[in-house]
Amino acid sequence: MDLIKHLIAPYLNYSWQQISLESTAALFGLLSVFFSAKKNIWVYPTGIISTCIYVYILYHFGLWGDMLINIYYTSISIYGWVKWAKSTEDRIHVKVSRATRKDWLVCSILFTFSILLVSLIYYYKPYINNNFSMIGIVLDLSHLDKANYMDIFTTSLFLIAMWLMAEKKIENWWFWIIADVISIPMMVYKDLNITAIQYLIFTIICIIGYINWKKSIQNTIK
């Protein structure tokens, strides 16, 4: 009962528009992960709706790293949608494979790039929030809280996961699962409890997705 009260409490101060937006984004996010687990191309249109809404929500709550990754999600979703459409087995489902050494090199580059870029964004956040004025502003990372630091890290993990998914590599699920688990307490800390529950469900679906993709690869080998 106390847990339920804690989850509901932040929303008592939200408008119905804010609650509706977060609920809609969470719903389409869940649909996207569900379709991904099924190797279904509908992962992309449903995901694009979710990420576009989250860009606005995360900007409002100051989670700039996650906001940037959702902008990236929208872009890479278009890329993935086109790529999956060209390699579907039945116009709906795709054939999956394992990551190569070249893929891991790309992942390393993406991870490093993301850490540096999102850290830079947070470094300049006071300047941006001050209407792009340096008056009374000190540029450093002292204003970051624990959630912001974790945001930088999870953003980099999600970046790798999204790229690997677009390339139809089974290892994408490893990064989704790790980042989702980290995001659960981070969203609770930021009073985005609907999104926290979404990440919990994401984790479960991602585990199922990994199992399904692994079976698909094994059946292909046979």
N, C-alpha and C positions, 0 to 999 in steps of 0.2 A: 504493500500500500504506500509506504514512504517513497519507494522508487517511482511509482506511478505519479505521485504528487510532484516529485522532483522533475520528472520528464514534462509534466503539463505546465508547471509553474511559469516558465519563461513566456509561454504563449498567451498568458493572461494579459500581457502588455502589448501583444502584437495585434495589428489590424487583421480583419478577415482576409484582406487582399494578400498580406504577407504569408499567412497560414496557407491560403489556397495555392499561392505560387510555389512554396516549398513542397507542399503535398503533391502537386502536379509534377514538379521536377523529380521528386523521389519516385513517383509511380512510373514515369517513363524511363527513369534510370533502371528500375527493377526489370521492366520489360526488356530493355536493351541487354542487360546481363543475362536474362533468361534466354533470349534469342541467340546470344553469343555461345552459351553453353550448348545449344542445339545446332551450332554451326549454321545458323539461319541468317540470311542477308538482312533481315529486318532489324538486326542489331543496330544498323547505322541510322535509318530514319528516326527510330524511337530515341536513339542516343543523342541525335542532334537536337531534338526538341528539349531533352533534359539539360544538355550542356548550355544551351542558349539561355535558359531560365536561370541556371546556376551562375552564369557570368554576372547577372544582375545581383543575385542574392549574396554571393561571396564578395562582390565589390562593396556592398552595403555593410557587411560584417567585417571588412578589413582583412580578409584572408586572400591576400594578393597572389600568393603562389597558386592556390587552388583556382583562383579566378583566371590566371594565365593558362593553367593546364586545361581549363574548360574551353578557353578560346582555341587552344591547340587541339583539343578533342574535336571541336567542331570542324576545324580544318582537316585534320587527319581522317575524320569520319567520311568526309567527301572523297578523300584519296582511297580509303579502305573500301568504301561503297563501290567505287569504279573498279578497283582491283578484284574484289570478290565477285562482282558481276561478270567479269571476264573469265573467271575460273570456277564457276559453280558447276556442280555435277548434274543438277536438275533444275537450274535457274533459282534455286532456293538455298541449297546447302553447298559447302565448299570442302575441298580436300585439304587436310592439315598435315604438317610435318614438324620435324625438330629443327632447332636453331643450329646454324653452322658457325664455324669460327669467325667468319666474316660478320655474321649477325651479332655475335658477342662484341666484336670490335665496335660496330655501330652503336650498340647499347652503351658501351663505356664512354663513347664520345657524347652521346645524348645525355647521359647521367651527369657528366662533368659540366657540359654546357648549361644544363638546367640549374645545377647548384649555383653556378656563377651568375647566371642571368637573374634568377629569383632573388638571390642575395643582394644583387645590385638594385633591383626594384625596391626591396625593403629598405635598403640604405637611403634611397631617395624618397621614401614614402612620406616623411615629414614635409619635405619640400613640395611634393605633389598635393598633399592634404592642405597645405597653406596657400592653395591657389597659385602654385608655381612661383612662390615668392620666398626669398632667402631671409626676409626680415624676421629676426628672432629665432631662426632655425639653426640647429647644429646637426650636421650630417654624421651619423654613426649608427650602430646597431643596438644601442642601449635601450631603445624603446621596444624592442622585440620581447614578447613573452614566450613561454614554453610552446604554446600552440603555433606561434609563428615559425619557430625553429623546426618544429615537426612538419609544418606546412611546406617548408623548403625541401625537406627530405622526402616527404610523401609525393610531392609534385614531381620529383625526379624519378621516383619509382613508377608513378602512373604514366609518365612520359614513355618510359621503356615498355611498359605493359601495352600501351596503346599502339606503339609502333610494331611490336611483335605480333599483336592481334591482327593488325592490318596485313602483316606478312604471313599470316596463318600459321604461326609457330606456337606449339603447345606450351612452351615455357612462359608465354604471356601470363598464364594463370598463377605462376609462382609470385610474380610481382603484384598482380591484383590482390592476392590473398594477404601478403605482407602489408601492403599499403592500406588495405581495407581495415585490417585489425588495428593498425596504428591510428586510423582516422576515427574509429568509434569513440574513444575517450576525448580526442581532440574536438570533435563536434559537440560532445556533451559540455566540455569546458567552455565552448563558444555559444552555448544555449541554442544550438541547432539540433534539438533532440529527435525531430522527425528524420533528419538526415543521418543521425547516429544510428537509429534503428535501421535505416536503409542500408548503411554500411555493414551492419550485423547480418542482415539478410543477404547482402552481396557476398559476404564471406562464405556463407553456406552454399549459395548458388555457384560460386567460383570453384569450390571443392568438387561439386557435382560436375561442373563444366570440365575440369581437369580430368576427371575419371572418364567422362564421355569421349573427350578428345583422345585420351590415351588408348581407349578401346578401339577408336576409329583407326589410329595408326597401326595398332596390332593387327586388326583385320585386314588392313592394306598390305602388310608384310606377308600375311598368310596367303 
